[in-house]
Amino acid sequence: MGAPTGSVSGINFLFLASLVYGLVLIFPTSGFSLMNCTVHSSPNATNLKVRCFNKRFYHVPTDKPAKTRLLDIAGNLISRLQRGDFTNLTYMRELNISHNHIHHIDEGTFRDLAALKELNLAENNLSVLYGRLFEGLKNLTVLQLGGNRIQEIHQSTFQPLVNVKVVNLSFNALHQPQRVQPVFRASRLERLYVGGNQFPSFNTENFAKAPIHLKALDMSYNPFTHFNITSDIFLGLMVLNLSYSGSQNGLHWELRNNTFVKGVKELNLNGFHMTIQGILSVIKNFAKLSLEELQLNNLNFSQAVHFLKDICLSLPKLKRLSLQGNSISTIEDSTFVNCSSPNRLDLSRNSLKNLSDMSFRAMPQLHFLVLSYNQLSTVPNATQNLTSLETLDLSYNLIEKLHSYDFKGLRRLSCLNLRGNYIIILNKQLFTDLVSLQDLKLHNNLILDIPEPLAASLRNLKTLNLGVNKLSTIKNATFLNLNSLRILYMSTNQISIIEEGAFNGLTKLRTLHLGNNKLTKNTFRGKNVFTGMPALKILMLYSNHINYETSDELEQPPFVALKSLTHLSFNSQGPKGLLHVPSNFLKGLPFLRLLYAGSLSLTSLDPDTFSYTPLLTYIDLNSNPLAFIDPRIFQNIPALEILYLDKMRLQSLDFLINANLTKVKFLSAMENEFTTLNKSHIQSLPSLKLLKLSLNPFTCGCVNAWFQNWSLQDTNTQVLNLYELSCGYPPTLRNSRLADFKFDSCALDLEFIFFVSTSTLVTLTMVSSFIFHFLRWQVVYAYHLFQAFLYDRKQKPSRRYEFDAFVSYNTHDEPWVLRELLPNLEQGRGWKLCLHHRDFQPGKPIIDNIVDNIYKSRKTLCIISRHYLESEWCSREIQVASFRLFDEQKDVLVLVFLEDIPDCQLSPYHRMRKLVKKKTYLNWPKCEEETRLFWHKLNTALETREEPDEENPILTGLETCD
């Protein structure tokens, strides 16, 4: 008994659409940096699905979102599960770790997964199931351990699994059935799979007890030589699967009391290694019990069909009988003569060529009959007048022609499958009795023509599949009588002509498939091509031969009659592509939501292309060499949520900035030619949840530093396969991973900048405070000196002095200046002197007056006394004069000492002492006789040239301190 299987006859695009929408609902976590994994979720915040399958992981990925509900890490290279791999995942319901290389699981690994319902560890390398392996899984209901190498199960392994209902241990290496006993400690176990464990025998006496809720036991693919049910441990068993069991030497079967299996309703003996008589004896053990389903597939009893009479006679409650793959070629009148109770009969994959007309007459309750994959050349008469039949499967036979009487009397038939035959013609005489038919499958035939409307008896038909045939024309009124039809498949034919009115009568049709035909633009020139389908929602026109030479408006847009259409696919037009989309091509589709327009060889799109489809939410433009996209194209579809732009040779995504794509949740732009993605691109997509950018030649440089940081840190958008994005530039880094590029040198270290800035500010504040407190006047003085320096540089080439000398003196010495200095120099010698009280400009700051007048004078004459040395302003004057001396390198300073001042008293005045040692100075004589010489020397000093003078002083007159 294996997993359920099924087949899908076509693609339901509504389902696909809902699937895509589900993929783009992303729940914000702490950042989508989970390496190479995809995070999906439903609208509530506790339903995250993290998929990391086939990523070549060697360890369970870290940083999993705390609210993960499903984690799929199947198909990787994980060899060990460690404690801590699944901590804090309290919302987890499903965990799939199958198809890895796991050989060891630490105790306590699953301790935090209290909410886990399903755990899949199939296809790994586990050999021993330790005692505390499943500790913490108190809510687990399904445990998959098939395809490992399990040889031993400790007694307490399954004890914590108080709610487990399904355990699969198929295809391991248990070898002895007794080793399954620890599994039975799971008190609520309902289904146990232990097939393919090389059990040589089975005896219920080896088991103390089994769970009272056990309903299904699969022991298939075991080489039993003995199978003994000698105790009542399986009283609640409903399904027993022994398919493909038994040994080459046969199997000894013993059922001591048939009441031990009185609850079994389904018995599977497919491929059972036992003689026909032996199988019959096994089946008879269930005689007159409750067995309802019997599977006898692949037993090859073509020469022993007669034993079916005995089977049906032994099983009066049998409802479902499967006889697939038994090489049965003929069914006789008496084959099922005793099978009055079955309502389902499967005879597929045999070699049936002939069926007696009375083959199924003894089966009045037959609802489901499968005759597929046989060699029937016509519809067998045996199927007529089966008044209870609801499903008839005649697919993949050799039927070439249908007759009006083929389905006579099948008035309750709802599903007819004629797929894979050789039918050529359909006409209105067929199916006349099939008044309840809802599903008719005629695909994969050779139908060339439907020359007239299909039978009016098909008024209840809901699905008609005519795909993969040879139809070239859909004629007027072909489906006129199919008023209930919902889905019509006509893909993969050779249709090039659709007559006007061809779809009249299809008032309830929802889906029309016309893909992979030979439709051209001429097919749609008629005004009424698509009339008659007012409720149509889905139209598939992919892989036809439609093309337009220009984007000019069409006189007759093809879809104006399809006001209700929501899905349109016209991608992959051949042989050269659609080339251009006429600007009014989509006119008449106000409710269109999904549009597939990939692989059309489009090189441009008219800005008005989507002006008729304001509700579009999904657009696929993949594989169109547009290179450049006009942002105006998207401004008419503000509701767009999903956009595919893969393989379009796009050089940049700048068009996004002005495209008004505020609701886009999913954007795929794989395999293009752009190299960067910047902040403006992302800001133009405020609702973005999923972004796919693989196989673009990204620049591994600072230009992508913002994108890399955003993709790792953003909590709203996930960049799919971020760690697989590769570099295209520079050439030295080509094919390396973008995620491996070190962007540290690109990013500004704000913390360091803030530290340096604040440190500098604090230092400047302290230094400024210190200078203001201790060196305020020096700073002011330096400022004015600097101003004077700039002024002097500017005025130097054309300087004209206003004064011959600036006289610097203390107010206590002013009488000497007025009485002695002025008369001798100004009146006697004609020098023009600058004096404070006379020549300073009123209202101007004192320091400005000092600086300006010193630089307006050819010399500076300092009258030095003890009072002078104690004066702050005199100190400023001599500092300015000294600066001019050092700056201009000219002999512009003359010192006159009115009294003897010892050298030791000049020491505190370092600048003064230095000047006295290097520059010319004069002493005011004590004797009156020497005054004439003094004035002569002072006059000489004022007359000397201004070049640097490093000579020794002409007069010393200084005393030495004792």
Order of alpha helices (4+ residues) and beta strands (2+ residues): alpha-beta-beta-beta-beta-beta-beta-beta-beta-beta-beta-beta-beta-beta-beta-beta-beta-beta-beta-alpha-beta-alpha-beta-beta-beta-beta-beta-beta-beta-beta-beta-beta-beta-beta-beta-beta-beta-beta-beta-beta-beta-alpha-beta-beta-alpha-beta-beta-alpha-alpha-beta-beta-alpha-alpha-beta-alpha-alpha-beta-alpha-alpha-beta-alpha
